[in-house]
Amino acid sequence: MKKINKAKIKINGKKCLINPKMTLKKVITRFKIPLDKVAIELNENIIDKKKLNKIKLNDKDKIEIVHFIGGG
């Protein structure tokens, strides 16, 4: 029986299992997060949204996603 490895990450404090080396773009798409209304932090570093497709996630990565809310 073939063992399937999964990477354990945290998104906004919730544990998730993903395929190893999955891109940040694929994770954002998988969770249906609207890119135009969020800021993304990976391991305490703010991420340029233009680079989401190039960033591969690793075991124990921590992602924080902050949604913008209008107000006055």
C-alpha positions as a Python dict, from the first residue, in 0.01 Angstrom:
ca = {
    (1, 'M'): (0, 0, 0),
    (2, 'K'): (142, 338, -103),
    (3, 'K'): (166, 602, 168),
    (4, 'I'): (41, 947, 68),
    (5, 'N'): (235, 1227, 231),
    (6, 'K'): (54, 1543, 328),
    (7, 'A'): (192, 1873, 448),
    (8, 'K'): (38, 2019, 764),
    (9, 'I'): (-19, 2394, 748),
    (10, 'K'): (-222, 2646, 944),
    (11, 'I'): (-457, 2894, 782),
    (12, 'N'): (-581, 3163, 1021),
    (13, 'G'): (-503, 2930, 1311),
    (14, 'K'): (-687, 2626, 1167),
    (15, 'K'): (-488, 2314, 1081),
    (16, 'C'): (-515, 2192, 722),
    (17, 'L'): (-363, 1910, 522),
    (18, 'I'): (-244, 1982, 169),
    (19, 'N'): (-39, 1808, -96),
    (20, 'P'): (332, 1874, -47),
    (21, 'K'): (472, 2165, -248),
    (22, 'M'): (124, 2294, -335),
    (23, 'T'): (140, 2659, -443),
    (24, 'L'): (-8, 2934, -233),
    (25, 'K'): (-228, 3028, -532),
    (26, 'K'): (-383, 2677, -539),
    (27, 'V'): (-458, 2689, -166),
    (28, 'I'): (-621, 3032, -197),
    (29, 'T'): (-829, 2906, -492),
    (30, 'R'): (-923, 2586, -307),
    (31, 'F'): (-1068, 2788, -19),
    (32, 'K'): (-1244, 3028, -261),
    (33, 'I'): (-1082, 3338, -114),
    (34, 'P'): (-1134, 3656, -324),
    (35, 'L'): (-784, 3788, -390),
    (36, 'D'): (-892, 4147, -449),
    (37, 'K'): (-1024, 4181, -94),
    (38, 'V'): (-749, 4024, 118),
    (39, 'A'): (-391, 4062, 238),
    (40, 'I'): (-189, 3740, 271),
    (41, 'E'): (89, 3670, 517),
    (42, 'L'): (308, 3358, 501),
    (43, 'N'): (522, 3284, 806),
    (44, 'E'): (491, 3647, 922),
    (45, 'N'): (589, 3793, 582),
    (46, 'I'): (341, 3984, 366),
    (47, 'I'): (316, 3822, 24),
    (48, 'D'): (301, 4004, -310),
    (49, 'K'): (-8, 3862, -483),
    (50, 'K'): (179, 3857, -815),
    (51, 'K'): (405, 3584, -671),
    (52, 'L'): (135, 3348, -536),
    (53, 'N'): (185, 3099, -820),
    (54, 'K'): (559, 3073, -752),
    (55, 'I'): (541, 3017, -375),
    (56, 'K'): (533, 2649, -280),
    (57, 'L'): (409, 2564, 67),
    (58, 'N'): (595, 2342, 309),
    (59, 'D'): (506, 2146, 620),
    (60, 'K'): (433, 2372, 920),
    (61, 'D'): (384, 2689, 714),
    (62, 'K'): (150, 2945, 870),
    (63, 'I'): (-80, 3151, 652),
    (64, 'E'): (-280, 3447, 777),
    (65, 'I'): (-545, 3596, 551),
    (66, 'V'): (-694, 3933, 641),
    (67, 'H'): (-1014, 4047, 469),
    (68, 'F'): (-1063, 4418, 398),
    (69, 'I'): (-1385, 4566, 530),
    (70, 'G'): (-1509, 4909, 429),
    (71, 'G'): (-1634, 5155, 682),
    (72, 'G'): (-1608, 5505, 795),
}
